[in-house]
């Protein structure tokens, strides 16, 4: 993670900047779905969002 709060309270929202550990991430061809998934341990939850527009716009 490059930017964003380390802890996000329940029902909160924040903007994060993520970068791959190798420094680069090859984007799949246009039209391929890119999803961001966030997991929490306690309580166990999964949040997902389509992010292809944000990812492609940042390139």
PDB file of N, H, CA, C and O in Angstrom:
ATOM      1  N   UNK A   1       0.850  -1.173   0.000  1.00  0.00           N
ATOM      2  CA  UNK A   1       0.000   0.000   0.000  1.00  0.00           C
ATOM      3  C   UNK A   1       0.895   1.235   0.000  1.00  0.00           C
ATOM      4  O   UNK A   1       1.870   1.309   0.747  1.00  0.00           O
ATOM      5  N   UNK A   2       0.555   2.184  -0.833  1.00  0.00           N
ATOM      6  H   UNK A   2      -0.238   2.124  -1.440  1.00  0.00           H
ATOM      7  CA  UNK A   2       1.309   3.424  -0.926  1.00  0.00           C
ATOM      8  C   UNK A   2       0.659   4.515  -0.086  1.00  0.00           C
ATOM      9  O   UNK A   2       1.341   5.239   0.638  1.00  0.00           O
ATOM     10  N   UNK A   3      -0.666   4.629  -0.185  1.00  0.00           N
ATOM     11  H   UNK A   3      -1.221   4.040  -0.773  1.00  0.00           H
ATOM     12  CA  UNK A   3      -1.401   5.647   0.571  1.00  0.00           C
ATOM     13  C   UNK A   3      -2.726   5.085   1.050  1.00  0.00           C
ATOM     14  O   UNK A   3      -3.309   4.194   0.433  1.00  0.00           O
ATOM     15  N   UNK A   4      -3.187   5.631   2.171  1.00  0.00           N
ATOM     16  H   UNK A   4      -2.714   6.356   2.672  1.00  0.00           H
ATOM     17  CA  UNK A   4      -4.478   5.252   2.714  1.00  0.00           C
ATOM     18  C   UNK A   4      -4.356   4.916   4.181  1.00  0.00           C
ATOM     19  O   UNK A   4      -3.280   4.544   4.651  1.00  0.00           O
ATOM     20  N   UNK A   5      -5.452   5.044   4.910  1.00  0.00           N
ATOM     21  H   UNK A   5      -6.326   5.346   4.528  1.00  0.00           H
ATOM     22  CA  UNK A   5      -5.399   4.746   6.341  1.00  0.00           C
ATOM     23  C   UNK A   5      -5.145   3.264   6.598  1.00  0.00           C
ATOM     24  O   UNK A   5      -5.640   2.405   5.869  1.00  0.00           O
ATOM     25  N   UNK A   6      -4.377   2.977   7.632  1.00  0.00           N
ATOM     26  H   UNK A   6      -3.975   3.675   8.224  1.00  0.00           H
ATOM     27  CA  UNK A   6      -4.074   1.588   7.986  1.00  0.00           C
ATOM     28  C   UNK A   6      -5.312   0.881   8.525  1.00  0.00           C
ATOM     29  O   UNK A   6      -5.498  -0.312   8.285  1.00  0.00           O
ATOM     30  N   UNK A   7      -6.156   1.603   9.249  1.00  0.00           N
ATOM     31  H   UNK A   7      -6.005   2.572   9.445  1.00  0.00           H
ATOM     32  CA  UNK A   7      -7.384   1.044   9.815  1.00  0.00           C
ATOM     33  C   UNK A   7      -8.563   1.839   9.287  1.00  0.00           C
ATOM     34  O   UNK A   7      -8.540   3.070   9.273  1.00  0.00           O
ATOM     35  N   UNK A   8      -9.590   1.130   8.854  1.00  0.00           N
ATOM     36  H   UNK A   8      -9.608   0.130   8.865  1.00  0.00           H
ATOM     37  CA  UNK A   8     -10.811   1.755   8.348  1.00  0.00           C
ATOM     38  C   UNK A   8     -11.976   1.272   9.209  1.00  0.00           C
ATOM     39  O   UNK A   8     -12.244   0.072   9.258  1.00  0.00           O
ATOM     40  N   UNK A   9     -12.670   2.183   9.888  1.00  0.00           N
ATOM     41  H   UNK A   9     -12.453   3.158   9.848  1.00  0.00           H
ATOM     42  CA  UNK A   9     -13.765   1.754  10.756  1.00  0.00           C
ATOM     43  C   UNK A   9     -14.929   1.176   9.948  1.00  0.00           C
ATOM     44  O   UNK A   9     -15.064   1.423   8.749  1.00  0.00           O
ATOM     45  N   UNK A  10     -15.760   0.406  10.638  1.00  0.00           N
ATOM     46  H   UNK A  10     -15.651   0.206  11.612  1.00  0.00           H
ATOM     47  CA  UNK A  10     -16.948  -0.185  10.012  1.00  0.00           C
ATOM     48  C   UNK A  10     -17.772   0.887   9.314  1.00  0.00           C
ATOM     49  O   UNK A  10     -17.965   1.980   9.846  1.00  0.00           O
ATOM     50  N   UNK A  11     -18.254   0.567   8.123  1.00  0.00           N
ATOM     51  H   UNK A  11     -18.097  -0.322   7.691  1.00  0.00           H
ATOM     52  CA  UNK A  11     -19.089   1.452   7.309  1.00  0.00           C
ATOM     53  C   UNK A  11     -18.354   2.702   6.841  1.00  0.00           C
ATOM     54  O   UNK A  11     -18.974   3.624   6.310  1.00  0.00           O
ATOM     55  N   UNK A  12     -17.040   2.740   7.035  1.00  0.00           N
ATOM     56  H   UNK A  12     -16.537   1.991   7.467  1.00  0.00           H
ATOM     57  CA  UNK A  12     -16.256   3.887   6.605  1.00  0.00           C
ATOM     58  C   UNK A  12     -15.843   3.746   5.154  1.00  0.00           C
ATOM     59  O   UNK A  12     -16.027   2.695   4.540  1.00  0.00           O
ATOM     60  N   UNK A  13     -15.292   4.796   4.623  1.00  0.00           N
ATOM     61  H   UNK A  13     -15.142   5.650   5.121  1.00  0.00           H
ATOM     62  CA  UNK A  13     -14.753   4.741   3.266  1.00  0.00           C
ATOM     63  C   UNK A  13     -13.465   5.549   3.231  1.00  0.00           C
ATOM     64  O   UNK A  13     -13.275   6.477   4.018  1.00  0.00           O
ATOM     65  N   UNK A  14     -12.597   5.189   2.321  1.00  0.00           N
ATOM     66  H   UNK A  14     -12.751   4.436   1.682  1.00  0.00           H
ATOM     67  CA  UNK A  14     -11.323   5.886   2.179  1.00  0.00           C
ATOM     68  C   UNK A  14     -10.785   5.630   0.784  1.00  0.00           C
ATOM     69  O   UNK A  14     -11.239   4.724   0.085  1.00  0.00           O
ATOM     70  N   UNK A  15      -9.838   6.418   0.399  1.00  0.00           N
ATOM     71  H   UNK A  15      -9.469   7.154   0.967  1.00  0.00           H
ATOM     72  CA  UNK A  15      -9.177   6.246  -0.886  1.00  0.00           C
ATOM     73  C   UNK A  15      -7.788   5.656  -0.610  1.00  0.00           C
ATOM     74  O   UNK A  15      -7.045   6.153   0.237  1.00  0.00           O
ATOM     75  N   UNK A  16      -7.457   4.591  -1.339  1.00  0.00           N
ATOM     76  H   UNK A  16      -8.061   4.187  -2.026  1.00  0.00           H
ATOM     77  CA  UNK A  16      -6.167   3.916  -1.178  1.00  0.00           C
ATOM     78  C   UNK A  16      -5.418   3.917  -2.494  1.00  0.00           C
ATOM     79  O   UNK A  16      -6.024   3.876  -3.565  1.00  0.00           O
ATOM     80  N   UNK A  17      -4.104   3.964  -2.413  1.00  0.00           N
ATOM     81  H   UNK A  17      -3.612   3.998  -1.544  1.00  0.00           H
ATOM     82  CA  UNK A  17      -3.262   3.777  -3.587  1.00  0.00           C
ATOM     83  C   UNK A  17      -2.462   2.503  -3.358  1.00  0.00           C
ATOM     84  O   UNK A  17      -1.689   2.402  -2.405  1.00  0.00           O
ATOM     85  N   UNK A  18      -2.659   1.538  -4.239  1.00  0.00           N
ATOM     86  H   UNK A  18      -3.287   1.620  -5.013  1.00  0.00           H
ATOM     87  CA  UNK A  18      -1.997   0.245  -4.130  1.00  0.00           C
ATOM     88  C   UNK A  18      -1.015   0.085  -5.282  1.00  0.00           C
ATOM     89  O   UNK A  18      -1.268   0.528  -6.402  1.00  0.00           O
ATOM     90  N   UNK A  19       0.101  -0.551  -4.989  1.00  0.00           N
ATOM     91  H   UNK A  19       0.307  -0.911  -4.079  1.00  0.00           H
ATOM     92  CA  UNK A  19       1.085  -0.850  -6.030  1.00  0.00           C
ATOM     93  C   UNK A  19       1.525  -2.301  -5.867  1.00  0.00           C
ATOM     94  O   UNK A  19       1.650  -2.782  -4.741  1.00  0.00           O
ATOM     95  N   UNK A  20       1.762  -3.003  -6.967  1.00  0.00           N
ATOM     96  H   UNK A  20       1.660  -2.613  -7.882  1.00  0.00           H
ATOM     97  CA  UNK A  20       2.245  -4.383  -6.864  1.00  0.00           C
ATOM     98  C   UNK A  20       3.659  -4.412  -6.302  1.00  0.00           C
ATOM     99  O   UNK A  20       4.436  -3.480  -6.510  1.00  0.00           O
ATOM    100  N   UNK A  21       3.991  -5.480  -5.592  1.00  0.00           N
ATOM    101  H   UNK A  21       3.360  -6.238  -5.423  1.00  0.00           H
ATOM    102  CA  UNK A  21       5.302  -5.578  -4.952  1.00  0.00           C
ATOM    103  C   UNK A  21       6.448  -5.506  -5.954  1.00  0.00           C
ATOM    104  O   UNK A  21       7.523  -5.009  -5.618  1.00  0.00           O
ATOM    105  N   UNK A  22       6.246  -5.989  -7.172  1.00  0.00           N
ATOM    106  H   UNK A  22       5.373  -6.394  -7.445  1.00  0.00           H
ATOM    107  CA  UNK A  22       7.288  -5.939  -8.197  1.00  0.00           C
ATOM    108  C   UNK A  22       7.372  -4.608  -8.911  1.00  0.00           C
ATOM    109  O   UNK A  22       8.239  -4.425  -9.765  1.00  0.00           O
ATOM    110  N   UNK A  23       6.482  -3.660  -8.582  1.00  0.00           N
ATOM    111  H   UNK A  23       5.777  -3.808  -7.888  1.00  0.00           H
ATOM    112  CA  UNK A  23       6.516  -2.350  -9.189  1.00  0.00           C
ATOM    113  C   UNK A  23       5.693  -2.214 -10.453  1.00  0.00           C
ATOM    114  O   UNK A  23       5.380  -1.094 -10.856  1.00  0.00           O
ATOM    115  N   UNK A  24       5.331  -3.324 -11.095  1.00  0.00           N
ATOM    116  H   UNK A  24       5.585  -4.234 -10.767  1.00  0.00           H
ATOM    117  CA  UNK A  24       4.544  -3.264 -12.328  1.00  0.00           C
ATOM    118  C   UNK A  24       3.445  -4.320 -12.299  1.00  0.00           C
ATOM    119  O   UNK A  24       3.573  -5.368 -11.666  1.00  0.00           O
ATOM    120  N   UNK A  25       2.362  -4.009 -13.005  1.00  0.00           N
ATOM    121  H   UNK A  25       2.258  -3.157 -13.520  1.00  0.00           H
ATOM    122  CA  UNK A  25       1.259  -4.949 -13.155  1.00  0.00           C
ATOM    123  C   UNK A  25       0.753  -4.813 -14.578  1.00  0.00           C
ATOM    124  O   UNK A  25       0.273  -3.750 -14.972  1.00  0.00           O
ATOM    125  N   UNK A  26       0.858  -5.877 -15.347  1.00  0.00           N
ATOM    126  H   UNK A  26       1.248  -6.741 -15.027  1.00  0.00           H
ATOM    127  CA  UNK A  26       0.387  -5.848 -16.730  1.00  0.00           C
ATOM    128  C   UNK A  26      -1.135  -5.935 -16.739  1.00  0.00           C
ATOM    129  O   UNK A  26      -1.716  -6.875 -16.197  1.00  0.00           O
ATOM    130  N   UNK A  27      -1.769  -4.950 -17.357  1.00  0.00           N
ATOM    131  H   UNK A  27      -1.296  -4.186 -17.797  1.00  0.00           H
ATOM    132  CA  UNK A  27      -3.226  -4.950 -17.432  1.00  0.00           C
ATOM    133  C   UNK A  27      -3.703  -5.943 -18.476  1.00  0.00           C
ATOM    134  O   UNK A  27      -3.093  -6.066 -19.538  1.00  0.00           O
ATOM    135  N   UNK A  28      -4.784  -6.652 -18.187  1.00  0.00           N
ATOM    136  H   UNK A  28      -5.279  -6.552 -17.324  1.00  0.00           H
ATOM    137  CA  UNK A  28      -5.366  -7.532 -19.200  1.00  0.00           C
ATOM    138  C   UNK A  28      -5.981  -6.685 -20.312  1.00  0.00           C
ATOM    139  O   UNK A  28      -6.089  -5.465 -20.186  1.00  0.00           O
ATOM    140  N   UNK A  29      -6.371  -7.325 -21.373  1.00  0.00           N
ATOM    141  H   UNK A  29      -6.283  -8.316 -21.475  1.00  0.00           H
ATOM    142  CA  UNK A  29      -6.954  -6.602 -22.521  1.00  0.00           C
ATOM    143  C   UNK A  29      -8.216  -5.848 -22.081  1.00  0.00           C
ATOM    144  O   UNK A  29      -8.865  -6.240 -21.111  1.00  0.00           O
ATOM    145  N   UNK A  30      -8.561  -4.775 -22.788  1.00  0.00           N
ATOM    146  H   UNK A  30      -8.034  -4.457 -23.576  1.00  0.00           H
ATOM    147  CA  UNK A  30      -9.779  -4.026 -22.450  1.00  0.00           C
ATOM    148  C   UNK A  30     -11.003  -4.945 -22.436  1.00  0.00           C
ATOM    149  O   UNK A  30     -11.118  -5.860 -23.251  1.00  0.00           O
ATOM    150  N   UNK A  31     -11.897  -4.686 -21.509  1.00  0.00           N
ATOM    151  H   UNK A  31     -11.804  -3.942 -20.847  1.00  0.00           H
ATOM    152  CA  UNK A  31     -13.107  -5.487 -21.386  1.00  0.00           C
ATOM    153  C   UNK A  31     -13.000  -6.591 -20.350  1.00  0.00           C
ATOM    154  O   UNK A  31     -14.017  -7.148 -19.936  1.00  0.00           O
ATOM    155  N   UNK A  32     -11.785  -6.917 -19.924  1.00  0.00           N
ATOM    156  H   UNK A  32     -10.959  -6.464 -20.260  1.00  0.00           H
ATOM    157  CA  UNK A  32     -11.598  -7.943 -18.897  1.00  0.00           C
ATOM    158  C   UNK A  32     -11.880  -7.316 -17.535  1.00  0.00           C
ATOM    159  O   UNK A  32     -11.408  -6.218 -17.241  1.00  0.00           O
ATOM    160  N   UNK A  33     -12.643  -8.010 -16.718  1.00  0.00           N
ATOM    161  H   UNK A  33     -13.026  -8.902 -16.958  1.00  0.00           H
ATOM    162  CA  UNK A  33     -13.052  -7.513 -15.404  1.00  0.00           C
ATOM    163  C   UNK A  33     -11.868  -7.542 -14.429  1.00  0.00           C
ATOM    164  O   UNK A  33     -11.184  -8.556 -14.296  1.00  0.00           O
ATOM    165  N   UNK A  34     -11.644  -6.419 -13.757  1.00  0.00           N
ATOM    166  H   UNK A  34     -12.200  -5.595 -13.866  1.00  0.00           H
ATOM    167  CA  UNK A  34     -10.629  -6.321 -12.710  1.00  0.00           C
ATOM    168  C   UNK A  34     -11.373  -6.034 -11.418  1.00  0.00           C
ATOM    169  O   UNK A  34     -12.123  -5.062 -11.324  1.00  0.00           O
ATOM    170  N   UNK A  35     -11.161  -6.894 -10.413  1.00  0.00           N
ATOM    171  H   UNK A  35     -10.552  -7.683 -10.489  1.00  0.00           H
ATOM    172  CA  UNK A  35     -11.853  -6.727  -9.139  1.00  0.00           C
ATOM    173  C   UNK A  35     -10.853  -6.600  -8.004  1.00  0.00           C
ATOM    174  O   UNK A  35      -9.828  -7.283  -7.980  1.00  0.00           O
ATOM    175  N   UNK A  36     -11.160  -5.727  -7.075  1.00  0.00           N
ATOM    176  H   UNK A  36     -11.992  -5.173  -7.094  1.00  0.00           H
ATOM    177  CA  UNK A  36     -10.380  -5.578  -5.852  1.00  0.00           C
ATOM    178  C   UNK A  36     -11.165  -6.261  -4.750  1.00  0.00           C
ATOM    179  O   UNK A  36     -12.361  -6.021  -4.585  1.00  0.00           O
ATOM    180  N   UNK A  37     -10.490  -7.108  -4.002  1.00  0.00           N
ATOM    181  H   UNK A  37      -9.518  -7.303  -4.136  1.00  0.00           H
ATOM    182  CA  UNK A  37     -11.147  -7.792  -2.881  1.00  0.00           C
ATOM    183  C   UNK A  37     -10.394  -7.489  -1.597  1.00  0.00           C
ATOM    184  O   UNK A  37      -9.166  -7.564  -1.551  1.00  0.00           O
ATOM    185  N   UNK A  38     -11.135  -7.147  -0.566  1.00  0.00           N
ATOM    186  H   UNK A  38     -12.132  -7.085  -0.604  1.00  0.00           H
ATOM    187  CA  UNK A  38     -10.559  -6.855   0.748  1.00  0.00           C
ATOM    188  C   UNK A  38     -11.165  -7.818   1.756  1.00  0.00           C
ATOM    189  O   UNK A  38     -12.382  -7.991   1.820  1.00  0.00           O
ATOM    190  N   UNK A  39     -10.300  -8.435   2.534  1.00  0.00           N
ATOM    191  H   UNK A  39      -9.312  -8.294   2.482  1.00  0.00           H
ATOM    192  CA  UNK A  39     -10.720  -9.404   3.547  1.00  0.00           C
ATOM    193  C   UNK A  39     -10.424  -8.853   4.931  1.00  0.00           C
ATOM    194  O   UNK A  39      -9.438  -8.143   5.129  1.00  0.00           O
ATOM    195  N   UNK A  40     -11.287  -9.186   5.892  1.00  0.00           N
ATOM    196  H   UNK A  40     -12.088  -9.763   5.731  1.00  0.00           H
ATOM    197  CA  UNK A  40     -11.003  -8.882   7.297  1.00  0.00           C
ATOM    198  C   UNK A  40     -11.073 -10.181   8.082  1.00  0.00           C
ATOM    199  O   UNK A  40     -11.822 -11.096   7.739  1.00  0.00           O
ATOM    200  N   UNK A  41     -10.274 -10.243   9.146  1.00  0.00           N
ATOM    201  H   UNK A  41      -9.665  -9.500   9.425  1.00  0.00           H
ATOM    202  CA  UNK A  41     -10.189 -11.466   9.946  1.00  0.00           C
ATOM    203  C   UNK A  41     -11.293 -11.549  10.996  1.00  0.00           C
ATOM    204  O   UNK A  41     -11.852 -12.619  11.234  1.00  0.00           O
ATOM    205  N   UNK A  42     -11.605 -10.405  11.625  1.00  0.00           N
ATOM    206  H   UNK A  42     -11.151  -9.536  11.431  1.00  0.00           H
ATOM    207  CA  UNK A  42     -12.573 -10.453  12.706  1.00  0.00           C
ATOM    208  C   UNK A  42     -13.398  -9.172  12.717  1.00  0.00           C
ATOM    209  O   UNK A  42     -12.853  -8.116  13.040  1.00  0.00           O
ATOM    210  N   UNK A  43     -14.661  -9.214  12.387  1.00  0.00           N
ATOM    211  H   UNK A  43     -15.103 -10.072  12.125  1.00  0.00           H
ATOM    212  CA  UNK A  43     -15.371 -10.401  11.927  1.00  0.00           C
ATOM    213  C   UNK A  43     -14.956 -10.741  10.496  1.00  0.00           C
ATOM    214  O   UNK A  43     -14.515  -9.872   9.743  1.00  0.00           O
ATOM    215  N   UNK A  44     -15.100 -11.993  10.138  1.00  0.00           N
ATOM    216  H   UNK A  44     -15.458 -12.699  10.750  1.00  0.00           H
ATOM    217  CA  UNK A  44     -14.711 -12.417   8.801  1.00  0.00           C
ATOM    218  C   UNK A  44     -15.668 -11.826   7.771  1.00  0.00           C
ATOM    219  O   UNK A  44     -16.861 -12.131   7.754  1.00  0.00           O
ATOM    220  N   UNK A  45     -15.111 -10.968   6.912  1.00  0.00           N
ATOM    221  H   UNK A  45     -14.142 -10.720   6.926  1.00  0.00           H
ATOM    222  CA  UNK A  45     -15.914 -10.345   5.865  1.00  0.00           C
ATOM    223  C   UNK A  45     -15.114 -10.276   4.570  1.00  0.00           C
ATOM    224  O   UNK A  45     -13.886 -10.361   4.578  1.00  0.00           O
ATOM    225  N   UNK A  46     -15.810 -10.124   3.484  1.00  0.00           N
ATOM    226  H   UNK A  46     -16.808 -10.055   3.477  1.00  0.00           H
ATOM    227  CA  UNK A  46     -15.211  -9.949   2.165  1.00  0.00           C
ATOM    228  C   UNK A  46     -15.941  -8.816   1.477  1.00  0.00           C
ATOM    229  O   UNK A  46     -17.169  -8.832   1.382  1.00  0.00           O
ATOM    230  N   UNK A  47     -15.199  -7.833   0.995  1.00  0.00           N
ATOM    231  H   UNK A  47     -14.202  -7.820   1.072  1.00  0.00           H
ATOM    232  CA  UNK A  47     -15.758  -6.745   0.204  1.00  0.00           C
ATOM    233  C   UNK A  47     -15.114  -6.786  -1.169  1.00  0.00           C
ATOM    234  O   UNK A  47     -13.908  -7.009  -1.279  1.00  0.00           O
ATOM    235  N   UNK A  48     -15.891  -6.578  -2.205  1.00  0.00           N
ATOM    236  H   UNK A  48     -16.870  -6.397  -2.116  1.00  0.00           H
ATOM    237  CA  UNK A  48     -15.387  -6.613  -3.579  1.00  0.00           C
ATOM    238  C   UNK A  48     -15.885  -5.399  -4.341  1.00  0.00           C
ATOM    239  O   UNK A  48     -16.970  -4.882  -4.072  1.00  0.00           O
ATOM    240  N   UNK A  49     -15.077  -4.950  -5.298  1.00  0.00           N
ATOM    241  H   UNK A  49     -14.197  -5.371  -5.517  1.00  0.00           H
ATOM    242  CA  UNK A  49     -15.473  -3.833  -6.151  1.00  0.00           C
ATOM    243  C   UNK A  49     -14.830  -3.983  -7.518  1.00  0.00           C
ATOM    244  O   UNK A  49     -13.678  -4.401  -7.628  1.00  0.00           O
ATOM    245  N   UNK A  50     -15.576  -3.642  -8.558  1.00  0.00           N
ATOM    246  H   UNK A  50     -16.512  -3.302  -8.469  1.00  0.00           H
ATOM    247  CA  UNK A  50     -15.001  -3.573  -9.902  1.00  0.00           C
ATOM    248  C   UNK A  50     -14.157  -2.313  -9.965  1.00  0.00           C
ATOM    249  O   UNK A  50     -14.626  -1.238  -9.590  1.00  0.00           O
ATOM    250  N   UNK A  51     -12.920  -2.425 -10.433  1.00  0.00           N
ATOM    251  H   UNK A  51     -12.540  -3.298 -10.737  1.00  0.00           H
ATOM    252  CA  UNK A  51     -12.020  -1.272 -10.441  1.00  0.00           C
ATOM    253  C   UNK A  51     -11.373  -1.028 -11.801  1.00  0.00           C
ATOM    254  O   UNK A  51     -10.464  -0.204 -11.901  1.00  0.00           O
ATOM    255  N   UNK A  52     -11.808  -1.707 -12.829  1.00  0.00           N
ATOM    256  H   UNK A  52     -12.546  -2.376 -12.748  1.00  0.00           H
ATOM    257  CA  UNK A  52     -11.118  -1.580 -14.116  1.00  0.00           C
ATOM    258  C   UNK A  52     -11.064  -0.152 -14.633  1.00  0.00           C
ATOM    259  O   UNK A  52     -10.053   0.245 -15.212  1.00  0.00           O
ATOM    260  N   UNK A  53     -12.125   0.637 -14.441  1.00  0.00           N
ATOM    261  H   UNK A  53     -12.946   0.314 -13.971  1.00  0.00           H
ATOM    262  CA  UNK A  53     -12.109   2.018 -14.935  1.00  0.00           C
ATOM    263  C   UNK A  53     -11.070   2.840 -14.191  1.00  0.00           C
ATOM    264  O   UNK A  53     -10.334   3.605 -14.815  1.00  0.00           O
ATOM    265  N   UNK A  54     -10.990   2.700 -12.861  1.00  0.00           N
ATOM    266  H   UNK A  54     -11.588   2.079 -12.354  1.00  0.00           H
ATOM    267  CA  UNK A  54     -10.007   3.449 -12.086  1.00  0.00           C
ATOM    268  C   UNK A  54      -8.586   3.027 -12.432  1.00  0.00           C
ATOM    269  O   UNK A  54      -7.694   3.869 -12.537  1.00  0.00           O
ATOM    270  N   UNK A  55      -8.370   1.721 -12.610  1.00  0.00           N
ATOM    271  H   UNK A  55      -9.094   1.037 -12.524  1.00  0.00           H
ATOM    272  CA  UNK A  55      -7.036   1.216 -12.934  1.00  0.00           C
ATOM    273  C   UNK A  55      -6.603   1.692 -14.309  1.00  0.00           C
ATOM    274  O   UNK A  55      -5.479   2.166 -14.471  1.00  0.00           O
ATOM    275  N   UNK A  56      -7.460   1.578 -15.282  1.00  0.00           N
ATOM    276  H   UNK A  56      -8.374   1.194 -15.150  1.00  0.00           H
ATOM    277  CA  UNK A  56      -7.101   1.983 -16.655  1.00  0.00           C
ATOM    278  C   UNK A  56      -6.924   3.495 -16.754  1.00  0.00           C
ATOM    279  O   UNK A  56      -6.106   3.967 -17.543  1.00  0.00           O
ATOM    280  N   UNK A  57      -7.672   4.256 -15.972  1.00  0.00           N
ATOM    281  H   UNK A  57      -8.336   3.873 -15.330  1.00  0.00           H
ATOM    282  CA  UNK A  57      -7.546   5.708 -16.009  1.00  0.00           C
ATOM    283  C   UNK A  57      -6.269   6.207 -15.364  1.00  0.00           C
ATOM    284  O   UNK A  57      -5.811   7.310 -15.663  1.00  0.00           O
ATOM    285  N   UNK A  58      -5.683   5.399 -14.473  1.00  0.00           N
ATOM    286  H   UNK A  58      -6.055   4.503 -14.230  1.00  0.00           H
ATOM    287  CA  UNK A  58      -4.458   5.808 -13.770  1.00  0.00           C
ATOM    288  C   UNK A  58      -3.217   5.550 -14.598  1.00  0.00           C
ATOM    289  O   UNK A  58      -2.155   6.097 -14.300  1.00  0.00           O
ATOM    290  N   UNK A  59      -3.325   4.713 -15.652  1.00  0.00           N
ATOM    291  H   UNK A  59      -4.188   4.268 -15.895  1.00  0.00           H
ATOM    292  CA  UNK A  59      -2.158   4.325 -16.424  1.00  0.00           C
ATOM    293  C   UNK A  59      -1.597   5.441 -17.205  1.00  0.00           C
ATOM    294  O   UNK A  59      -0.603   5.263 -17.909  1.00  0.00           O
TER     295      UNK A  59
END
